[in-house]
Amino acid sequence: MTVYFIGAGPGAADLITVRGQKLIERCPVCLFAGSLVPAELVASAPKDALVRDTASMHLDEIVAEMAKANAAGQDVARVHSGDPSIYGAIAEQMRRLDALDISYEVVPGVPAFAGAAARIAAELTLPEISQTIILTRTSGKATPMPESERLEVLGQSKATLCIHLSIRNLAYVEEALTPHYGADCPVVIVYRATWPDEEVIHTTIAEMRARVREEKITRTALVLVGHVFGARHFRDSRLYDEAYAHVLRNPGKKRLRAAE
C-alpha cells in the first residue's frame, strides 16, 4: 500500500500530469483538498472508491483515513493543489506516515506561479533584467515569516517575486518593495489562475491596492512583481544567437565546411 501525494496543478483539470491522473483513476481511496482542487479532477476515481474532500478535516483525521486504508491494503491518492512541494503542508503528513511505517511517494504538479505565467504569456527570467525567481509569502495568522525572509530583505535582490497567500497584505508589500523596485514597477495579480473564473490585473506597486479593492479580490490570488512584466527592450538570449557556439551548434565549423 502506498500514499501518493499528487500535485493537481493550479486549477484547470487538464493541467494534472499523466502520472497523477492515472493514479487517481486506480486508487481505491482519494483524499483531495476541495477548497483548491476542482471536483472535476477527481471525478475519474473508481466508481466504488472512497472520495473525501479534506477541506474541513484536521491533520489527525486525514492521517486516520490513510491508516485505515493501510490496514485494508488500499492505495491512497492524496491530491493537493499546484505542486506539493510549495506550501503543500505535506511534510507534516509524511512525518506522521513515517511514524506509522506507511510508505508514500510524491508526484509533482504544475505550480501556481507557472500556471499564472503561462496565462499571461510571460517569461519570468529575461536577460539583464532578472535571472532569479523568488517564491515567497508574507506573514499570516498561521505562519510567521523568518526575519531573514521578509520582503524588505528579499526585495534587495530585485528578482522576479511570486508572492503567495498575501492578497490581504498589500499595504505591507507596497511599503517593503517600493524602495527596491520603485512605485511604478509592474505588478500582475492573478486570481484563481487557470480556473474558469480566473481574473488578471495588470497594475503597479503604487496602484495595486486600489485595483484589488475595485475587483473585490480577497483570497486565492498570486502577486507577481518585477520589471520583466511588460518589458520590451531586453537583450536576446545568447542561446539562439547565430554566432554563439555550444556543443550542439558550432557556427565556425559550419562556415569551414561551406568554404571547403
VEXDREN-2710 file (C-alpha; in Angstrom, 1 decimal):
% VEXDREN-2710
k/r/px/py/pz
1/MET/0.0/0.0/0.0
2/THR/1.3/3.5/-0.8
3/VAL/0.0/7.0/-0.2
4/TYR/0.6/9.1/-3.3
5/PHE/0.9/12.9/-2.8
6/ILE/-0.3/14.2/-6.1
7/GLY/0.1/17.7/-7.4
8/ALA/-3.1/18.6/-9.2
9/GLY/-1.8/21.7/-10.8
10/PRO/-3.1/25.3/-10.4
11/GLY/-6.8/24.7/-11.2
12/ALA/-7.6/23.6/-14.8
13/ALA/-8.5/19.9/-14.7
14/ASP/-6.3/19.1/-17.7
15/LEU/-3.1/20.5/-16.2
16/ILE/-2.5/17.5/-14.0
17/THR/0.3/15.2/-15.1
18/VAL/-0.5/11.9/-16.8
19/ARG/1.0/10.0/-13.9
20/GLY/-1.1/11.9/-11.4
21/GLN/-4.3/11.3/-13.4
22/LYS/-3.6/7.6/-13.8
23/LEU/-3.1/7.2/-10.0
24/ILE/-6.4/8.9/-9.3
25/GLU/-8.1/6.6/-11.8
26/ARG/-6.9/3.4/-10.0
27/CYS/-6.6/4.3/-6.3
28/PRO/-9.5/3.0/-4.2
29/VAL/-9.1/5.9/-1.8
30/CYS/-8.9/9.5/-2.9
31/LEU/-8.4/12.4/-0.4
32/PHE/-8.5/15.8/-2.1
33/ALA/-8.2/19.4/-0.9
34/GLY/-11.5/20.5/-2.2
35/SER/-11.1/24.2/-1.5
36/LEU/-8.4/24.4/-4.2
37/VAL/-8.8/21.2/-6.2
38/PRO/-11.8/21.1/-8.6
39/ALA/-14.1/18.1/-8.1
40/GLU/-14.0/17.5/-11.8
41/LEU/-10.4/16.5/-11.4
42/VAL/-11.1/13.6/-9.0
43/ALA/-14.3/12.5/-10.9
44/SER/-12.2/9.9/-12.6
45/ALA/-11.7/7.9/-9.4
46/PRO/-13.0/4.3/-9.5
47/LYS/-16.8/4.1/-9.1
48/ASP/-16.5/2.3/-5.8
49/ALA/-13.7/4.5/-4.5
50/LEU/-13.9/6.4/-1.2
51/VAL/-13.5/10.0/-2.3
52/ARG/-13.3/12.6/0.5
53/ASP/-12.9/16.4/0.5
54/THR/-10.4/17.1/3.3
55/ALA/-11.1/20.9/3.4
56/SER/-12.9/20.6/6.7
57/MET/-10.7/17.9/8.2
58/HIS/-7.7/18.4/10.5
59/LEU/-4.4/16.6/10.3
60/ASP/-5.3/13.7/12.7
61/GLU/-8.5/12.9/10.7
62/ILE/-6.6/12.9/7.4
63/VAL/-3.9/10.6/8.7
64/ALA/-6.5/8.3/10.3
65/GLU/-8.1/7.8/6.8
66/MET/-4.6/6.9/5.4
67/ALA/-4.0/4.5/8.3
68/LYS/-7.4/2.9/7.7
69/ALA/-6.5/2.4/4.0
70/ASN/-3.2/1.0/5.0
71/ALA/-4.9/-1.6/7.2
72/ALA/-7.1/-2.6/4.2
73/GLY/-4.1/-2.7/1.8
74/GLN/-5.6/0.2/-0.3
75/ASP/-3.5/2.8/-2.1
76/VAL/-4.4/6.4/-1.5
77/ALA/-4.4/9.3/-3.9
78/ARG/-3.8/12.3/-1.7
79/VAL/-4.5/15.2/-4.1
80/HIS/-3.1/18.7/-3.4
81/SER/-3.3/21.9/-5.5
82/GLY/-0.3/23.1/-7.5
83/ASP/2.9/21.3/-6.8
84/PRO/3.0/19.6/-3.4
85/SER/6.5/20.9/-2.6
86/ILE/5.3/24.5/-2.4
87/TYR/3.2/25.4/0.6
88/GLY/1.7/22.0/0.3
89/ALA/1.7/21.0/4.0
90/ILE/2.9/17.5/3.0
91/ALA/5.9/17.4/5.3
92/GLU/3.8/17.1/8.4
93/GLN/1.7/14.3/6.8
94/MET/4.8/12.4/5.7
95/ARG/6.3/12.7/9.2
96/ARG/3.1/11.1/10.6
97/LEU/3.3/8.3/7.9
98/ASP/6.9/7.7/8.8
99/ALA/5.9/7.1/12.4
100/LEU/3.2/4.7/11.2
101/ASP/5.6/2.9/8.8
102/ILE/3.3/3.7/5.9
103/SER/5.0/4.1/2.5
104/TYR/4.4/7.2/0.3
105/GLU/5.5/8.8/-2.9
106/VAL/5.3/12.4/-4.3
107/VAL/4.0/13.1/-7.8
108/PRO/4.9/16.7/-8.9
109/GLY/2.4/19.1/-10.4
110/VAL/2.3/22.4/-12.3
111/PRO/2.9/25.1/-9.6
112/ALA/0.6/28.1/-9.4
113/PHE/3.3/30.6/-10.4
114/ALA/3.9/28.6/-13.6
115/GLY/0.2/28.4/-14.4
116/ALA/-0.1/32.2/-13.9
117/ALA/3.0/33.0/-16.0
118/ALA/1.6/30.8/-18.8
119/ARG/-1.8/32.5/-18.7
120/ILE/-0.2/36.0/-19.1
121/ALA/2.4/34.7/-21.6
122/ALA/5.3/36.0/-19.5
123/GLU/8.8/34.8/-19.2
124/LEU/9.9/35.4/-15.6
125/THR/13.6/35.5/-16.5
126/LEU/14.8/38.0/-19.1
127/PRO/18.5/38.7/-19.9
128/GLU/20.0/41.6/-17.9
129/ILE/16.6/42.3/-16.2
130/SER/16.1/39.3/-13.9
131/GLN/17.6/35.8/-13.8
132/THR/16.1/34.8/-10.5
133/ILE/12.6/33.9/-9.3
134/ILE/11.8/34.1/-5.6
135/LEU/8.7/32.1/-4.4
136/THR/7.7/33.6/-1.1
137/ARG/4.8/34.8/1.1
138/THR/4.1/37.3/3.8
139/SER/3.3/36.6/7.5
140/GLY/-0.2/35.4/8.2
141/LYS/-2.3/34.1/11.0
142/ALA/-1.0/30.6/10.6
143/THR/2.7/31.1/9.8
144/PRO/5.0/34.0/10.6
145/MET/8.0/34.7/8.2
146/PRO/11.6/34.4/9.4
147/GLU/13.2/37.8/9.7
148/SER/15.8/36.9/7.0
149/GLU/13.0/36.2/4.5
150/ARG/10.9/39.3/5.0
151/LEU/10.2/41.3/1.8
152/GLU/12.5/44.1/2.9
153/VAL/15.3/41.6/2.7
154/LEU/14.3/39.7/-0.4
155/GLY/13.5/42.8/-2.3
156/GLN/17.1/43.9/-2.3
157/SER/17.7/41.2/-5.0
158/LYS/15.3/43.0/-7.4
159/ALA/14.5/39.5/-8.6
160/THR/11.1/38.4/-10.0
161/LEU/8.8/37.8/-7.0
162/CYS/6.0/35.4/-6.9
163/ILE/4.2/36.2/-3.6
164/HIS/1.7/33.7/-2.4
165/LEU/-1.0/34.0/0.3
166/SER/-0.6/37.7/0.6
167/ILE/-3.5/39.4/-1.1
168/ARG/-4.7/40.8/2.2
169/ASN/-1.2/42.2/3.0
170/LEU/-0.7/44.5/0.0
171/ALA/-0.1/47.6/2.2
172/TYR/2.9/45.8/3.6
173/VAL/4.0/44.6/0.2
174/GLU/3.9/48.1/-1.2
175/GLU/5.9/49.5/1.8
176/ALA/8.5/46.8/1.7
177/LEU/9.1/46.7/-2.0
178/THR/8.8/50.4/-3.2
179/PRO/12.3/51.3/-2.1
180/HIS/13.8/48.5/-4.1
181/TYR/11.6/48.2/-7.2
182/GLY/10.1/51.7/-7.4
183/ALA/6.4/52.7/-7.2
184/ASP/5.9/52.2/-11.0
185/CYS/7.3/48.7/-11.0
186/PRO/4.8/46.4/-12.9
187/VAL/2.7/44.0/-10.8
188/VAL/0.4/41.3/-12.1
189/ILE/-2.2/39.9/-9.8
190/VAL/-3.7/36.6/-10.9
191/TYR/-6.8/35.4/-9.1
192/ARG/-7.5/31.6/-9.4
193/ALA/-5.0/31.0/-12.2
194/THR/-6.3/28.7/-14.9
195/TRP/-9.8/28.3/-13.3
196/PRO/-12.9/29.3/-15.3
197/ASP/-13.4/32.4/-13.2
198/GLU/-9.7/33.4/-13.4
199/GLU/-9.1/37.2/-13.3
200/VAL/-5.8/39.0/-14.2
201/ILE/-5.0/42.5/-13.1
202/HIS/-2.0/44.4/-14.6
203/THR/-1.0/47.2/-12.4
204/THR/1.9/48.7/-10.5
205/ILE/3.2/48.6/-6.9
206/ALA/1.6/52.0/-6.2
207/GLU/-1.8/51.2/-7.8
208/MET/-2.2/47.5/-6.8
209/ARG/-4.2/48.1/-3.6
210/ALA/-6.8/50.3/-5.3
211/ARG/-7.2/47.9/-8.2
212/VAL/-7.7/44.9/-5.9
213/ARG/-10.3/46.8/-3.9
214/GLU/-12.1/47.7/-7.2
215/GLU/-12.2/44.0/-8.2
216/LYS/-13.1/42.8/-4.6
217/ILE/-10.4/40.1/-4.5
218/THR/-9.8/38.9/-1.0
219/ARG/-8.2/35.4/-1.4
220/THR/-6.7/32.8/-3.8
221/ALA/-4.6/35.3/-5.7
222/LEU/-0.9/35.3/-6.6
223/VAL/1.0/38.6/-6.7
224/LEU/3.8/38.8/-9.3
225/VAL/6.2/41.7/-9.0
226/GLY/9.1/42.5/-11.3
227/HIS/10.5/44.5/-14.2
228/VAL/10.2/41.5/-16.5
229/PHE/6.4/42.2/-16.8
230/GLY/5.8/44.3/-19.8
231/ALA/9.5/44.6/-20.7
232/ARG/10.1/45.1/-24.4
233/HIS/13.7/46.4/-24.6
234/PHE/15.8/43.5/-23.4
235/ARG/18.8/41.7/-25.0
236/ASP/18.1/38.5/-26.9
237/SER/19.3/35.4/-25.1
238/ARG/22.6/34.0/-26.5
239/LEU/21.1/30.5/-26.6
240/TYR/19.8/31.0/-30.1
241/ASP/22.4/33.6/-31.3
242/GLU/23.8/32.6/-34.7
243/ALA/27.3/33.4/-33.6
244/TYR/27.1/31.6/-30.2
245/ALA/28.8/28.2/-30.3
246/HIS/27.9/25.4/-28.0
247/VAL/28.2/21.6/-28.0
248/LEU/25.2/21.1/-30.3
249/ARG/25.9/24.1/-32.6
250/ASN/29.2/25.4/-33.8
251/PRO/29.0/28.2/-36.4
252/GLY/32.7/28.2/-37.0
253/LYS/32.7/24.5/-38.2
254/LYS/29.7/25.2/-40.4
255/ARG/31.5/28.1/-42.2
256/LEU/34.6/26.0/-42.6
257/ARG/32.7/23.1/-44.2
258/ALA/30.9/25.6/-46.5
259/ALA/34.2/27.0/-47.6
260/GLU/35.5/23.5/-48.4
END
